[in-house]
Amino acid sequence: KVSESVREKAWKTYESLSAADGALACNKKKKETWGVCIFIVAIDLDEVTFTFTELLKSINLSVCTFFQFLKEVDVNMDTVSTKVDSTVSRLKKKYDVLFALYHKFERTCGLIYLEQPSSEISAELSSVLVLKNYWITFLLAKGKVLQVEDDLVISFQLLLCVLDYFIKLSPPAMLKEPYKSSVSAVTVNGSARTPRRGQNRSSRTAKQLDTDTKIIEILCKEHDCNFDEVKNVYFTSFIPFLNSAGIVASNGLPEVEVILKQYDELYLKNKDIDARLFLNHDETLQPDVIACSQLERTPLKNNPDEEINVILPQTPVRAAMNNIQQLFMILNSATDKPSDTLIMYFNNCTVNPKDSILKRVESFDHIFKKKFAEAVGQGWAEIGSQRYKLGVRLYYRVMESMLKSEEERLSVQNFSKLLNGNIFHTSLLACAVEVVMATYGRNASQSDSTSAETDLSFPWILNVFDLKAFDFYKVIESFIRAEPSLTREMIKHLEHCEHRIMESLAWQSGSPLFDLIKQSKEREGQTDQPEPASTLNVPLQHYHTAADLYLSPVKSPKKKASGPPPSATSTPDGQPAVTPQTQKPQKSTSLSLFYKKVYLLAYRRLHTLFLHLLSEHPDLEPLIWTLFQHTLQNEYELMRDRHLDQIMMCSMYGICKVKNVDLRFKIIVSAYKELCNTNQETFKRVLIREEQYDSIIVFYNLVFMQKLKTNILQYASSRPPTLSPIPHIPRSPYQFSNSPRRVPAGSNIYISPLKSPYKFSDGFQSPTKMTPRSRILVSIGESFGTSEKFQKINQMLCNSECQLKRSAEAGAAAPKPLKRLRFDIEGQDEADGSKHLPQESKFQQKLAEMTSTRTRMQKQKLNDGNDTSASEEK
């Protein structure tokens, strides 16, 4: 099946691999190496004449093993192109989703169908046949109506629609409860159904099946799915699919041959993974041990009575559903329109922004719906509209929280300048919608904190809202602080977005960042810097609000006298005053803070890579950092349309070269590939000059070295440049540790973040509402035993009189101390005389108290260490 041109080039690639480092490994796996070479070349030449599964079968490798081997043979940066990387990434994501969904599908069918139905059920309706019909129908539906192959949530919702369709076609005698009763009820209500062998059902079309939603309701409740969303998918996408595909029931089930033929055409067209092989548990689609540990799977319980003693790991589908539940819990009390409090703020403005805000929200509704449908499929426009509306609710909620904080900070209620700013509102709305999209967009292969790329992933949202990355960046920190109910995953995601902006997106041509830097340098000539190196080791102590950043760069000068910080110097609009002409304007707050954060991110990346490669040469790190920092500060044009890590690797290579330390680029790149959140395109495709790209080695020789040659050579002289200070590394204001936190009682009692959300159907519940997982999320360090242990815990907690001590730096207003963890289940202080339910043990009471303070602790933790000084110059 392979063309002659592919075969010839693949052979040259094979020979180059055999001659390169690691040739021994290639020689031991000649067949596998040859298959990989054919795969690489066929994609590069756009001559793929075989399916991915056919290739795997030919060289006898599984999907996971193939991906790992491909990574190993890429010994040089040019072996595997970015085009191949992109194709492999798409295949990985599709496989991860299919793998997760199939195992969920198998377990779900086990809960629906009897293993040995009564003898009145015909042999054609065996469980094996049912599984086959289900799965292939789902694969066909997914391929026909869904353009985004790696969207786990939409795929699962579509799977539930397929389940509903087949359950309605199944004889009740095959089904377990509650599905049996529901199907029988449909029969009683007059549907064309007979209890035996499914006769007379061949004429039942999709239109006749869409009248009853009882089974979808049950499925949604069982899997904690939003019923309205799944119903929407059913009517707008699944029913049209059934009608367009010509699928009708015959003898109780659709004709499997018809479905098979259509799927086969789809599979041969896509030339990727034959997902029918999951039905046979084909070894080609089975993960290896490492991959299996990464894809968490729920273990089967041998004894139902053991449930209390087992903490079940989350499957990818369960994790996705839980994230969505938590989002709905946050937005349960939110509305689609501005609240009375927001209306009050609008009315207090010099220019009322209400009409423009409502018009903007409505305008983006149409734009988002259109863009979502283009990305996912035209049948999914309403789903996009639903998600946008959730984002709008979050937008209003966060806006209100921000304004309340500003009112407390500035003691004013007129925010006309801020609330009439188009970029501020667009950024805030985009951020709210991004939180919703990321919640739904959790990929099957995502770990707890890693953000996997999908077609709808950030920065997709920037294109939808026609927003510059630098403007979006300004709202992220304020957004996180204004919404203390955000889950750890969402906070990590927004932090990841911020990192993406700082490392590359903000440095793209057309970004307002370059204009700000230019203005900064023109203010006092070339001596003025975006952010001087001398401030690197000064902690980021002041929390900058959205008003600070969106109304920057002109800020009031720092007061010499004691009193309110400069951020409190305000006009009646509650915004910083315009600087008089006689005073020198200060730096842009947004630019200054951006550079501080970039330096911090840059040094962290450098330090991580340095430990991998040069730990035996600790004296080199400050030299590399000084060159790196100098480049960012003085040769910032090198960052235009490039990536922070490209400058980092070139700085490391340049210093090692001038210091005669043997470190080849190939070794740097190999270590870089192993770091978190890295992309192969970063070192394989670097801008050399306009519209021309090449490897990072070419960039170093033709661009970086030419620009910085004089500076680099100074490090070899007797008078090297003055070393840049190492940035102060604070605890990230966004991260919450996975580790249990110690109860401030001087005792060895710890609490962990709440990890299990509540059932969607329960709505907002008290934190004492326990689930099978959360009720055992407490570890004493040893197994549970006699009652004396609980008495000892109770005594330690009861005798606790110690308050949290928080240090504050000179000149700072002392933050309010977090009092003892003494709150009842409603969050009230026990001093008011409220009592616990008599049936609760003292131990349970204390656990409830500690859990109920989670949000309060998070909010104070965000402010702690950042509000210790408000005297930083704007």
N, C-alpha and C positions, 0 to 999 in steps of 0.2 A: 504493500500500500504506500510505501515511501517513494517519493519522486527521486530522480537521479541527482538533481541539484541539492536536495536535502541530504542525500546519502554522501555526496562528495564533501560538502562543508562539514557535516557531522564527523566524517573520518578525520578531517584536519583538526577539529576540536578535540577529538579523542586522542590524537597523537600529541597535541600540546598538553593535555592533561597528564598523559603518561610520562612526559618529559619534565613535568613540574614537580614541585615538592608534594609529597604525599603520593607519589607514583606507585609506591608499594601497595597502598590501599586500593588504588584503582586496578592494579594488576590482579589483585585477589578477587575483584568483582568486575571482571571484564564485561560480562553480559549486562550487568546493571549499569555500568558506566556508558556502554554503547547506547543503551536505551535512553539514558539521560541526555546524551549528546544529540540524539535524534529529536527528542522533545524540545531541547533548547533551540536547535536550528530551525525546526519546523515552525515554531512560533515566530522567531525572528524574521523568517522569509514569508510568513503568512501562507504557508503551504501545509496546514495540518490536515492530513488525509486519513486520520485514524482517531478513534475516541481515546480519552484518557484511560478509561477502564481497560480497553484493548491493550494499550501499552503496558499497564500494570500486570495484566495477565501474561503478556509475552515475556516479561522479565521477572515474573514471580515476586513482586513486591507489593506490600500494602500501601495505602494512601500515605499514612504517617511515615512509614519507613522511606518511601520515595522522597517526600519533602525533606526529611532529615539528610538523606544521601545527597540530594541536590545541593543542600547547604554546604556539605563537606567537600564536594568537588569544585566549588567556587573558590579555588585557592588563590586566583588572581581576580582583581576587581573587574576585569573585562570578560570573564568566563560566562557569567550569567548577566544578561542585559536587564535594564529596568523594565523593559517590555515583558520579559519572562517573569521577573519579580511580580509584576502587576497581575499576570495571568495566574501565577501560583497563589498569590494572595486571594484572588477571587475563588479559586478552587478550594482553598483551605476553609474560607468562610462558608461556602456552600456545603462542604462536607460536615463542618461542625454543626450547622443548623440541621442537616438531615440526620446526623447521628443522634443528636439530642432529641429530635422529634420522633424518630423511630422507636427509641427506647421508651419515651413517654407514651407513644401510641400502643406499644405492646402491653405495657402495664395497664393502660386505660381499658383496652379490650378485655383484659382479664377481669376487670371489675364490672364489665357490661354483660359478657356472655358466659353461659354455663359451659364448663369443660365437657360434660357428658349430658347433652340435652336428652329429653325423652325420645323414645323410639318413633314417635309420630313425626319427627323432623326428618326430612329426606337427607340422603347421603350427600346430595349436591350442596347442602347448606352446612357443611362441616365447618369447624372453626378455622381450619387452614384456608378454605376457600373464601371465607368471610374476610380474613386478614388480607388475603391477596387482593380481593376486590377493593377493600377500603384503601389500602396503601397506594395501589396504582392509580385509583381515582384521585386520591389526594395529590400524588406527584403530577398528574396531568393537569389538575386544577391549578396547582402552584406554578407550573410552567407556563400555562396559558394566560393567567390573569395577573400574575405578580412579576413585575420587572425587577424588583429588588430581591434578589435571591437569598440575601443573608439577613433579612428582617425576621427575627425569631418570633416576635409577638404576633405580627400579622399572619405569618405562616401557621402559628398554633391556632389562631382564631379561625383560619380557613380549615384547619384539621377538625376543629369542633363542628363546623358546618357539615363536613363529610360524615362525621360520626352521627350527627342528627339525621342525615339523609338515610343512612343505612339502618339505623335503629328503627326508623319508621317502616322500613321495608321488611324487617325481620319478624318472623312469627314470635308471639309472646313466649312460647314454650322454650325459646332459645335464651331468653334474657333473664338477668338477675334483677332484683328490685333496686331502685325504684323505677327502672326503665320498663319492666314488665307491666306494671300497673298503668304507666303512662301510655304505652302502646295499646293496651286493652281499652283504655278510656277513649282513645282515638277511634277504635273500632265501634264502640258503643255510640259515639257521636255521629256515626254514619259514614265514615270513610270507606272507600272501596277496599275492603280487606276481608280475607277469609283466614281462619286460624290454621288451616292445614296447608302445608306445602306452598303457601304463597300464591295459589292459583288466582286468576282474574286480576292480577296486579300488573300485568304487562302493559296495560293502557295508562298506568299512573305516571303522569309526567311531572315535571318540576312544578308547574303551576298548581297541581293538585296537592303537592306536598308542602306548600309554603303557608298553609292556613293555620297550622298549629305550632306554637313555639314552646310548648310545655317542656319538651325534651331538651331544647337548647337552654332553657332556664335551669334545668337540673344539671346539665353539663357545666354551665357557667358557675353554678354554686359549688359544684364538686371541685372545680379547678380555680376558684377564686378569680374568675374573669368578669369583666364588666359586661352585663347582659345586653345593654343598649349597643355597645360597640360590636359584639358578635352578631347581634340581630341585623345591624347595619351591613356587616360583611356578607351575611347570608342573603339579604335581599338585593344589594347593589352589585355583588360580585359573583356569589356562588350560584344563585338561580340563573342569571344570564349565562354562566359557564355551562350549566347542565343543558340548557336549551340550545346553545350554539354548538355544543359538542354532539348533540343528538343522542344523549344518553337517556334511555328509558329502561324501566325495570322489566325483566322477563324471568319468570319462575322465581320471583322473590328477590332477585339481585340483578343488577345490570350485566349485560353480556360481557364477560371478562375479555373475550377475544377482541371486541370492538375497542375497549379501553387500552388493551395491550398494543394494538396496532397504532393507535394515536400516540401513545407514549413513546413507542419505538421510533416513530418519525421525529418526535421532539428531541429525543436523546441523540439520534444520529445528526440532527441539525446542530445541536449545541456542542457535540463532540466532547462531552465531559464525563460525569460520573453516572454509571448505570445504577440508580438507586433501588431498582428492583432486587438487587443482590442482597439488600438488607434482610429480605424475607427468608433467605437461605442461610443467614449469618455467614455469608461468604468471607473468607479470610482476607480478601482484598480490602474490605471495608471495615475490618476490625482494627481498633487502635492498639498500639503497642502498650507496654506496661506504663511507660512514662506518660503517654498521652491519656491513658485511662485514668491516671491519678489526677491529671489536670482537668478532665471532664468529670466533675463530681457526679456520682450516680448513687441513687438511694439503694442501700443494701436491703435485700429481702429479709424480713423478720421471720425467724424460725418459729417463734412462739409469740402469739398475740399478747400474752401476758407480760412480755418483756418490754413492751413499748415505753413504759415509764422509765426504764433504765437505759434507754438508747437515745442518743442525740443523733438525729438523722441529718446527714449533710444535704445541702440543697442541690437539686439538679438545676441545669441551666434554665429550664422552663419555669420551675418553681421560683428561682431567684428573680427572673423577669417579672413574674406575676406579683411577687412580694414588693418589688420596687414600685410597680404601678399602684398597688394597694396603698403604700405609704404616701404616694403623691396625692391620691384621692383623699386620704385622711387629712393632709395639709389643707386641701382645697374644699373640704366639706362645708366649711362656714364661709367660704369666699363667694362673691357674686360676679355676674357677668358685666355689671355696671358699676360706676364709681359709688362708693358708700357715702352715707350722709357726712361722715367725717371728711372724706375727700372733697365733696361738694363744698363744705365749709372752707377748706383750704383754697379751692378754686375761687370762691366768692371774695376771699380776702386779698386776692391778687390785684395789683394795679390794672392789669389787663387780664380779664378772666380767660383761662386757657381751656375751659370745658369743651366748647364747640370744636376747637381744633384737635383736642385729644380724642373725642368721640369719632370725628371724621377720619383721623389717622388710623384708629383701630379698625374702622369699617373698611377703609381702603386696603389695608394690609390683609384683611380677611380674604378678599378676592384674590389678591396676589399670591398669598400663601397656598390657598386652595388649588390654584392653577399650577404653581410650581410643584406642589406635592404630587398632584396627579401626573405631571410630566415625568417625575422621578420614579413613582411606584406603579402607576397604571391608571388609565382614565376612569376605571371603575371604582377607584379609591378616593375620589375627590372629597366625598362626604366624611370619610375617616380623617382626612387632612383637616377639614373644617372643625371636626370635633376636637382634635388635638390643639388647634389654634385657639379655640375657645377656652380650653383649660389654661393655655398660656396667658390669655387675657385676664383670667381670674387671678392668676399668680402675679401678673403685672400690676393690677390695681392693689392687690394685697401688699406687695413689696413697696410700691410707691407710698402708700399710706404709712407704712412702718418707717420709711426713710424720712418723711416729712415730720413725723412725730419726734424722731431723734433730732432732727435739725431744730425743731421748736424748743426742745429741751436744752440744746447746746447754745442757741442764740437768743432764746427768749423773744422770738418774733414769730408772726404767723403769715407774713406777706412774702411769698416765694415766687414772685412774678417772673423774675429773670430766669430762674431755673425751670419753672413749669411752662414757660413759653419757648423753651429751647427745643428745636426739632431733633437735633442729634441726641440729646439726653433721652427723650422719650423713645426714639427709635431704638437706641441701644438698650434701654431698660426692657422694652417689649421684646426685642430679639433675644435678650438673655433669658427672659421668662419662658419664651417658646422653646429655646434651646434646652432648658432644663426638662421640659415636657418631652421633647424629641429624644433626648439622651435617656430618659427614664424608659421610654418605649423601645429604644434602639439598642438595648443591651444585647450584645452578640453572644452566641452559644459558647464561644471560646474564651469569653472574658473572665479574668480572675476578679478578685474582690475590688481591685483598684485600677486595673489597666483598662484603658479606653480603646476598644477595638474599632477600626475604621469601617464605616459602611458608606453607602452612597448618600445617606442622609446625615452623616456625621459632620460635626464642625470641621471646616468652616462653611459648609453648605448654607447655613443660616445667614451668613454675611452676604452671600449673593442674592438670597431671597429678599432681604431688607435693603439691599444696595448700600451696605454699611462698610466703612473702613475699619480694618482690624484694630487700629490704634484707638479709634473712638469707642469700639466695643470693649476694649480692655479697661477703659476708665470706669466702667460700671460694675465690674466683676466683684471687687472687694466690698463695695458698699452693698451690693446685692446679697452677698453671703451673710454679712453682718445684719442686714435687715430682715432676714428670714431664718431664725434660729431652728426652725423645724426641718430644714434641709437634711436629707440623709447624708451619711458619710460618703456614700458613692457619688452623690450629686456634688458635694463640696470638692471631692477629688476630681470629678469631671471638669468643673469650672476652673479649678487650678490647672488642670491639663490644658484647657483652652487658653488660659493666660500664658502658660509656657509656650504654646504653639505661636502665639502672637509675638512674644518677646524674642523667640529664637529665629523667626523668619517672616511671619505674615505682616508685622508692622514695618518691615524693612523693604517691602515691595515698592516698586516705582509707583508714584501717584499717592503714596501714603503721606498724610499730614505731618508725620514724624520728621521728615527731612526739612520741611518748611520751618518747623519749630526749632530744630537744631541750627538752621541757617540764621534765624532771627536771634537766637541766643548768642551766636558767634559775632554777629554784626553789632550787637548792643555795645560791646566795649572793644571791638576789634577781635583779633584771633586769640587774645589771651583769655577770653571768657569761654568756659567749657560747659557742656550740658550738665555735667555733674563732676566736680573736681575729685581727683583720686584721694585727696586728703580726708574726704568724708566717708570713705569706704568702711572704716572700722567703727563708725558711729552707728549705734543701733537704730533701726527703723522704729522710733518710739511713738511718733504721732500718727494717729489714724486720720487719713484724708478722706473726706466725704465726697459724695458725687458732686456737690456744689463746688468744692475746692477744685476738682479736676475739670468739670465741664465749663466752668467760668474762668479758668486759667487761660492765658498766662498772666494777665495784669493783676497783681496782688498788692495789698497794702504793705508798707515796710514794717519791719520788726520794731516793736516798742522797746525802748531801753528801760523805761520805768516798770516797776512790778505792777501786775494787774492781769487782765484777761490776755490770753494768747492771741496772736495776730489773726487767727481764724475767726475770733469773735468780734473783730472790728468790722462792723457791718453797716449797711445802709438800711433804710426802712424796709427794703425788699428782702432783708435777711441774707444779703449777699455781700461779699467783700467790697469795700469802697474803691472807687477809681483813684489811683494815685495822683496827687497834685503834680503839676508840671515841674515844680521846683525840686521834687524828690526823684531820685533815680528809680525806675521801675525794677521790680524784683524778677527773679527767674520764673519761668513757667513751672507751676507746681506739678502739672501732669508730666512734663518732660523730666524734671528732677527726680520724681518718684519712679518714673519708668526706668531711667538709667540706673538708679539704685537697685531696682529689682533685677534688671538685666545683669548687672555686675554680680549680684548674688547668685543668680542662676548659672552664669558663666563659670564662676569659681567652683560651684558645686559639681558641675559637669567635669571641669578640668581635674578637680581633686579625685573624683571617682576614676577617671581614666588614668591619672597619674599613679594611683595605687595599683592598678592592674599592670602597669608597664615599667615604672621607674621608681618603685619603692626603695631600691638600693641606692638611689641618687637623690636623697631628700633635698640637697642644696639646689637642685635644678627647679624645683616647683616654684619658688618665688620669682625666679628669672622668667620662667614660661608665663606665669601670671602677669608679670609686669609688661611683657611684650603683648600679651593678649589684651590686657586692659588699655594699654597705649593705643592699640589698633582701634578698639571700639570707641575710644574717646577722640582721637585725633585723625584717624583714617577711616571714619565711619562710612565713607562712600564705598569701601570694600564690602560692606554689608548689603548694599543695594541688590535686591533680587537674589540674595544668597542666604546662607544658614549660619547661625552662631557656631555650630559645631565644626563647620569648615574652617573658620578662623582659628578655632581652638586646636584642631589637629595640625594646621600649618604652623602655628606658634610653637607647638611641642616639637615638631620636626625641625624647625629652624634653629631653636636653641640647642637641641641635641647635636645638630650638624656643626654649629659653631663651637660647641664644647667638646667635640670629638667623642661623643657617646654614640655607639652603634645602635641606631633605632631606625629601621626602615619603615617607609610608609605602609608597606604591606602588613607589618606587624601592628602598626597603629590601627589600621583599618580592621584587622582581625579582632583586636580587643574591643574596638568601638562597636562592632556588630553584636557583641555579647551584652552590651549595656541595654538598660530598659528604654523603651520608647524611642528606638532609633529606626531609621529608614535607610535602606540600601541606596536609595537615590541620592542621599546626602553626599556620599563620596563617589558615586558613579556618574553623577550628572551635575556638574558645577558650571555656572556661567563663566565663560572665558571673556567674551566680548559680546556685543549685541547679537542676540539670536544664535550664538554659537556656544555649545556645551561640550565638556569633556570631563575626564576623571580629575580627582582632586590633585593628583600629581602634576598634571598639566597646569592646573590652576596655580599651584605653588610656584612652578618654574616661570610661567609667563606673566603672572599677575602679582601674586603676593610677594614673591622675592624681589621683583622689580621695584615694587612700591616701598618696601621696607628694608631693602638691602643695607643701607647706611645704618639704620637703627639696629638691625640684627648684628652687624659686625662690631658694634660698640660693646657687646657682651663678651667679646673675646679680648678686649683691650684692658689696660690696667685701670681705666676709669670707666667702669660700666655705668649705665643709667641708674638713677635713684630708683630703688625698689618700691613698687606700689604696695600699700598696706593690704593685708588680707581682709576681705570683707567680714564684717561681724555676721556670724551665722545664728540667727534667732530661731526659735521654734516657729514653724510655719503657723501663721494665724488661721490657716484653713484645715490643718490636719488634726484628727482626733486619734489618739493612739489606740491600737487594738488591745494593748496590754491593760489588765485591770488597774483601776485607780484606787489608791489607798484611802480608806476612810480616815478623816482627820481626828482620830481618837487615840493615837499612840499605840494602837493594837494592830495585830496582823489580820485585819479585815479589809477585803478589797471588793470593789464592784466593777463589773464589766459593762460596756455600752450595751443597750438593748439591741439584740441582734435579730429577734423574730417579731415581725409585725403582726398585727391582728388580722383576723379574717375580714375580708372585704365586706361581707354581709353584716358584720357586727358594727360597722361605722366607727365613730370615735368611741373608744372604750377607755375606762380607767386603766392606768398602768398596772393595776393589780390583776387585770384580766389575763390569766395565764393560758398559754397554749402548750401542747405536748412537748414543744422544744424549749420554750422560755421558762417553764416552771422548774427546769433542772439546770439552768445556766448559772449555777453557783458552785464553786469549788472551795472546799475547806482545806485542801492540801492533803487530805487523806479520806478514806472511805467513810461513809456515814455509819454511825454506830449507836452507842448508847445515848440516852437522853441527857446525860451529864454534859455532853459536848454542846448541845443546844443551850442548856442552862448557862454554860460558860460564855457562849457567844452573847446571849441576852444580857448577862451581867456586864460584859465588856462594853456593849453598846449603851446600856443604861447608865453606867458610871462615866460615860464620856462627857467631859466638860470642856474639852479643848476646842478652841475655835481656829479656823484657818488663819494663818498669818501670811500676810502678803506684803512684800517690801515695795517701797516706792522710792524713786530717785528724787534727789533734791529739787525743790521747786514744783513738784508735781502734786496735784490734788490726790489725796489718798483714795483709792477705790473702796467701794463699800465691801466690807468683809463678808464672805459667804458664811453664814451662821451654821450652827450644828445641823446635821441632816435630820431635822425633826419636823416633818410635814406629814399630814395625814393623806389619805387617798385622794382628797380633793385639792391637795397642795396648800392647805391652811396650816398655820403654825399651831402646834399643840397647846401653846400658851393660851389660846382663846377658849380652851375648855372642850374642844371637840374630841370625841372618843372614837376608838376603833370598834369594829364589830366584835362582839364578845367571843365569837367562835374562832377568831384568828389567833394564832399563837403569837407570842412576843417576837419570835424570829421572823414570822411572815410579815408582821407589822413593820419591822425595821427594813426588811427587803422592799416592801411597798414604798416606804418613805424614801429610801435611797433611789429607787427607780423613778419616782415622780419628780425628782429634782434634776433629771438628766438634761432637759432642755435649759433649765436655769444655769446649770454648771457649764454647759456648752457656751451659752451667751456670755457669761462672765469670763470664761476662759479666753474667748475671742478678744475681749477688751483688755484682759490682764496683760500687762507687758507692753501694750501699745499705747495706752492712755497715761503711762507713767510720766510722760513729759509732753507738754503741748507748746514748747517754746521753740520748736524748729522753724527756721526761717522759710518763708514761702518763696 
